[in-house]
Each structure stands twice: as C-alpha cells, then as structure tokens.
Amino acid sequence: MDSISHSATAAPKFTSLLRTKPSLHCHRSHGFSFPNSRVLRFRSSRIRKRSGVFAKIRKQSPAIDFSDPDWKIKYQMDFQWRFNIPHITDIFPDAAPIPSTFCLKMSGYPSDEEWHGYINNNDRVLLKVIHFSSPTSAGAECIDPDCTWVEQWVHRAGPREKIYFKPEEVKAAIVTCGGLCPGLNDVIRQIVITLEIYGVKKIVGIPFCYRGFSDNDLSEMPLSRKVVQNIHLSGGSLLGVSRGGPSVSDMVDRMEENGINMLFVFGGNGTHAGANAIHNECRKRRLKVAVVGVPKTIDNDILLMDKTFGFDTAVEEAQRAINSAYIEAHSAYHGIGVVKLMGRSSGFIAMHAALASGQIDICLIPEVPFHLHGPHGVLRHLKYLIETKGSAVVCVAEGAGQNFLEKTIATDASGNIVLGDIGVHIQQETKKYFKEIGVHVDVKYIDPTYMIRACRANASDGILCTVLGQNAVHGAFGGYSGITVGICNTHYVYFPIPEVISHPRAVDPNSRMWHRCLTSTGQPDFI
C-alpha cells in the first residue's frame, strides 16, 4: 500500500492566548484603551525569513492557563494589542491631521449640513460570528475546552474625516507581485481613481513588482484616470508581475530617491512579508511613508478573510474545464476525466469548483489524506464508478498528493518549492491500474491553470476589487501603514500584516463546507 498523502489534522482547533509583546501599561488602539491595572508582560518576537525578506511574525505563546479567573480579559487585551494597526503617529506623535479632501457631497447638498460618509476610528467589525457550543461541533474554533464566547474586534475600513498626508505632497506607487490573477487591473484602476479624488497628482506604477525598484532598464509608469480608464476590461496586469527582487534596504533607498511616500502592494503571503519589511524599514529610518497591502491570491489562502480577489472568477472559470472533462468522460466508453486546479497548500478552488459543478465524483485537496492504491484507494473507487456509472470525473488541487511524487529541492523566485504534477501522475497511475486489471478506460487530463489566471475578473470579483482598491487608499490617507485590507464577515476591514501571513489559510477537513463537498461527490474516505 502506498504512503498516505500529507494532510492537516481534523482535530478541534484551539486558539492560542498570548503572543509576544513588550510590557504594556496602557494599550492604545486609536480610541480603545485599557486601564493600567491590567499589566501584561510578554517575550520578544521572533523573525521568520520568507521570500528573501524578513517579516516580523509574533511568536505563539505557551498554553492558556484557564484556571486564571482573568484569562478572558487577558486574551482580549492581547488580541487588541496584536490587531492594533500601525499608524503614522506611532513614529511622529506630533503629526497634525488635516480635514479630509475626500468628500462625495453633491452640488445640491445643503451647504450647512455635514457629510456623514466617514468612518469613525473606533468603528470595529466582529472577527468571529459563530458561538460554538462544543469543540466537537463541525468547524469549531474554540479558545478553551468549554468554547467560551470571547468577542474579537478588528478595525473597520473606509475614509476617515481627518487625513495625515497633504494630497499635493503625495507620490503614490503601485506594485503587482507574484503570478497573474483575475482582478489585478480592477484594483489598479480603483486605486488611481480614488487617489485622484483625494487630489493626488503624482501616481506611478512600478513595473514587474519589486524588480522595478532595482532594474535600471525599467522606469516608472505614470498613471492617471485616463490611462487606467478601461484596463479592467482585460485580464493580466498593466504593470506586469514578477517574483523576487532587491533587498529591502535597496527598495527603501529607491523610494527615498524617487520621493515615494505611499506604496500599494498587491500579492500573497510572500509579497506581504516584503511589504511589512518595507514598512518596518521606513519606520526604522523615520520616514513618513504609508505601506498598504492588497491581498492577491487566487488560491484564497490568506488568513482571517472571507475571500481574496480572483477566487470567485477562478471557481467560475474552472467550470468550463470540469464540464469539458465531464463531456469527454461521459461520451467515451469507460471515460475518466481528470482536472487539475490551482491550490498549492489550500484546496479552496477545487472544493468550491466541485460544489458548483455537480459533476465531480472525486475531489482531492492538500488538506485531506488519501491513498491511490489499496482497498480504500482512489483507483479502487474509480473502478467502482466505472462499473456502476460507466464514467467518472476527478478534480485535484495542484498541491494534493505531493508525497507520491519525486521530491525536489528546486524553488521559484519567491522561495516556494516547485511542485510535481499530481494531475499527470493520477492520469498515468489510472491508466496503469486499469491495464493491469484488464479493464479498458479512456483517460483525459485537463490543466486550465494559465487560462484561468489570465481571465478578466467576473462581476463578483469586480465589486470586491473596486472596494479593496478604494479602502487601500483610504487607509493610507488615514495614516495607517503596515496594514492590508480585506473582507471579514461581509464587512471591509484593516488587518496588521503579520497577523495574516504567519501561515496559509487551509480548508478545515471538519468544516461544513468540506462536508457539503463530500455530500455532493459521494466519495468515501481514501485511507
């Protein structure tokens, strides 16, 4: 019997209480404060290397002492500290805010009436909305064994009444990093449009991600509403994409030389680690610079967020590949269709695409273990499907079953291990298995990865990209830096970058969504 594929455990999840923090006498979160009597002391943070840059990721603390009668208060205090978003006034306490230049008041609006379109700095959004009664409940995420309800609040995104940058003094830059993803141009467009509404005149795009900061052959691209007006009608990125780049110090040097004091960075975990490092370097040099991330990962694997842009489009476009595989399999004698979808460490696209199509018999993702061979393996179930249905369709995420493939130490420019092709492996093993048992099959393999990445955003992602781009600009003008913008429980929020990049978000094998997928496919456990 072959070895079992790697998987995350499906055991009940408990949230750690305390992470690193210096002595805290009075916690300030731009309006929220805690009394001096609640003093907590924590250990120093660790530094984790990722994608060629160093990002500060706060260290997990020891287990929670639930015998402490104040553990819940301490948890909330620590949470507020960790999710407090960095602000310009942390480094420049005397920085004076000015009235916002962003106002959508129409000409017919009464002149003596205030515009109530601003977000108060004390507005918060609830991070978790389900009160689980037991750790054994499907998808339960509990802090303690009794699943005690503890409110966790994060900062609401949107325009502030006071801003910390004069528009005429702003030079904003945009970079798009990593691979292509539907919606990149939509976000670029909205950032430029919103910056112009604030009154910014100097807006540039940095070509090919961080590489554009160091390559003398690449020059800044001036951006304006006229330039970006129709770019959302096509896929790809107006600025180009790339991985890797120069050192953080060199990038900040170039930003200083070019007078850039607002930087908008699109990318995944690695790119955000770089953005956080740039933010920290700017603070170290006492530069008044706002660095804001926009989470771009088609895999939907950023922590704490409902979804990231490009994901909905990827699921929708995957239907074309799945339907083609189904037609090929259904039309052939003993036909089997194999579709490989994106999902390096998270199987969200494969799971949602399987649910949406209703045509998948087997869905394989990185988080759930499986055997190919043996009495409970995938191939034995394919044999059953051929015998009972006459055809079958398999959907597999690219990161699933990597233990079946030859190990490699090769990495891409972002430091990610180069994956083996699990789709081709399943195709080959399927042909081999059925040949050995003397059963004819016709196996078709489809990999739509690059077709999906190059698509323009659909309507759902178009709306998400629009709001993310607008809120990124609002956050920068509000004086925040080292943050990323996302959607949480259908509301738009700001997160401190370290809290969303500690590890990739993954499908919970005990979640209701995965259970729904299993109900749809009817597949057994392949272990």
Secondary structure as GFF3:
##gff-version 3
##sequence-region A 1 527
A	DSSP	beta_strand	13	14	.	.	.	ID=ss1
A	DSSP	beta_strand	46	50	.	.	.	ID=ss2
A	DSSP	beta_strand	53	57	.	.	.	ID=ss3
A	DSSP	alpha_helix	71	82	.	.	.	ID=ss4
A	DSSP	alpha_helix	88	91	.	.	.	ID=ss5
A	DSSP	beta_strand	98	99	.	.	.	ID=ss6
A	DSSP	beta_strand	124	126	.	.	.	ID=ss7
A	DSSP	beta_strand	141	142	.	.	.	ID=ss8
A	DSSP	beta_strand	153	156	.	.	.	ID=ss9
A	DSSP	beta_strand	162	163	.	.	.	ID=ss10
A	DSSP	three_ten_helix	167	169	.	.	.	ID=ss11
A	DSSP	beta_strand	171	176	.	.	.	ID=ss12
A	DSSP	alpha_helix	184	198	.	.	.	ID=ss13
A	DSSP	beta_strand	202	205	.	.	.	ID=ss14
A	DSSP	three_ten_helix	209	213	.	.	.	ID=ss15
A	DSSP	beta_strand	221	222	.	.	.	ID=ss16
A	DSSP	alpha_helix	225	228	.	.	.	ID=ss17
A	DSSP	three_ten_helix	231	233	.	.	.	ID=ss18
A	DSSP	alpha_helix	248	258	.	.	.	ID=ss19
A	DSSP	beta_strand	262	267	.	.	.	ID=ss20
A	DSSP	alpha_helix	269	284	.	.	.	ID=ss21
A	DSSP	beta_strand	290	295	.	.	.	ID=ss22
A	DSSP	alpha_helix	311	331	.	.	.	ID=ss23
A	DSSP	beta_strand	335	341	.	.	.	ID=ss24
A	DSSP	alpha_helix	348	357	.	.	.	ID=ss25
A	DSSP	beta_strand	362	364	.	.	.	ID=ss26
A	DSSP	alpha_helix	378	388	.	.	.	ID=ss27
A	DSSP	beta_strand	392	397	.	.	.	ID=ss28
A	DSSP	three_ten_helix	402	404	.	.	.	ID=ss29
A	DSSP	alpha_helix	422	436	.	.	.	ID=ss30
A	DSSP	beta_strand	442	446	.	.	.	ID=ss31
A	DSSP	alpha_helix	449	453	.	.	.	ID=ss32
A	DSSP	alpha_helix	459	477	.	.	.	ID=ss33
A	DSSP	beta_strand	483	488	.	.	.	ID=ss34
A	DSSP	beta_strand	491	496	.	.	.	ID=ss35
A	DSSP	three_ten_helix	497	499	.	.	.	ID=ss36
A	DSSP	alpha_helix	512	521	.	.	.	ID=ss37
###
